Amino acid sequence: MNITLFYHSILSDWNHGNAHFLRGIVHELQKHGHQVQVYEPQGGWSLQNLIEGYGEEKLDELKQYYPTISTNFYTLDTLDLDAVLKDADLVLVHEWSDHELVRRIGEHRTTHNYQLLFHDTHHRAVTERESMAKYDLSHYDGVLAFGNVIRELYLREGWTKRAWTWHEAADTSVFYPHERQGDYAGDLVWVGNWGDEERTAELHEFLINPVKELGLKAKIYGVRYPEHALKSLADAGIEYGGWLPNYKAPEEFAKYKVTVHVPRRPYVEALPGIPTIRPFEALACGIPLITSPWDDAEHLFTPGEDFLVVRSGAEMKEQLQSLLSDYAKASALAQHGLQTILSRHTCAHRVNELEKICLELGIDQAKVFLQTPAVV
């Protein structure tokens, strides 16, 4: 198939957690023999922040990890959809796209034969419903939603007539257990952005306070940490590492004994079954994981075997002590989580699912199944 993808960015993962999954999907589609073109807006906020803060050399570093991935820049006033979509069989438009772009591509679809899907990987359908309702999906063939609750919302609100659940997953070409060089750098590592105060209390209860009270050696990576957050980290003796390129996370996971997952409040309260990309990343890298409460309503994992779930800061302290003092227990937990990822939740699995959706959409089977490899 000729597949065209409109993303906010594939080059930058600065405050852009979806980049991991989107890069992995492009890589797997290419492995399957599909021709893939990615388009992202000129001057997009994630890429601009990356370049302003860390320089264009980071884009050269990205190519070392994703040598086959490239992008095309566009502006809304000069984008020629006739030229861009001339040979397209399938078009995916990510939900961080401009409303006008979404409308124009939908209108273009009415006079062309490609299949067109909207791809939603965020909680805004729940938390910013008015803005999401303004997307004109009337000429789209359906929606790919990263959880059942989002899929059902699109159908219930009448935003689309067809929708499929298409969970995020780990790109195991980059996220896999790395061999540790020398001794551990510390006890605990956490990768995540502070964000919009959506989990401030939770980060204190499940991460900062337990580390401080146990006297652990810990390091935290991420962006958008306000002054009060940086002060809390310093008071707890936690090293702050700033922005970490997504593709570097596996190397950091290998240097530490355990990590945690602290989901944002909108996911816990309104989006059961959607864990975000972070647990997929950690489990794929073979590091023991402890999470604060979230409802695995879609049975993606086996809580207690793939990772441990704690209900309070006191339980977090107890389980951290347990894993840090019992290597066999920690190793068994990590191995079980890794095997779950490899058997069910890789980007290769998701591309297989996408190809089946393409058959439902009526795309020629000969185009869909070019050289699809078995998932291993």
C-alpha angles and dihedrals in degrees: 000000000000103000126189120194127194108201134167086237139333094181097057132053095176102137086339108113093173091069092085094058095038092052091047092051092051090049093050094045088054091049088053089057099255122142108238130193121184124201126191131173119267108250096015112179097240095051092042092053090048094051095042092049103036110013135245090282087082088069089058089051090052090059090061089063099033107027094164098050121097137151143216120224122220141178121211093237095054102032109123105201093183090061098037096048098033095118100021121138096176131021124191120192116195119223094242087070123114115270091236092053091051091050095047095050090049091051090048090053091063091072100035136066106231121110115248127205133178113220118210119190102157142076094241092102084071104028099037101027096153092057093045092048088060092067107105105224095158093117097040120108092224149305132274106212124189094224141020094250091057092044091052091047092056091050095043094049091048092238089134139006096219130038137165131199108240111174124204116253143183124281096223093187086076105013107066135115110292122205112253116238109219126323125351113277090218147321105272137022127186128189116196144107122254089225128171101340088273093136108014095128091044093051090053094046100042104029120013100040096044091049091049095045094047093044092232125171103240141166130200128199128194147091139258094046108160122216094264090054093050089049091052091052092049092048089053093049091245118150114230114216101183121215116001118195106243093236090057094059095088090057090052094046088057091060096058137060102225144005136197137217120220108180120208117258096251090060094048096045105033109015110054114181096030112104098173121231098292100084090046089054096048096044092048089056094053099241120140110256133205119186135196113234121305129149113246089203093160094051096236092151142016106248111215092030105047093033139344122256121210128191101201143020089257090056090048090055091048095050094044089054090047096052095041092052099040112058094179093054092046092048094049091050092049093048093050091051092048093051091051090055093047093048099044118001114054127117086248089062091050093050089052088053091048091052090054089051088052089057089052088052090056100251111157110271090223089061095044099050104045101145104332110183123215114261110247 
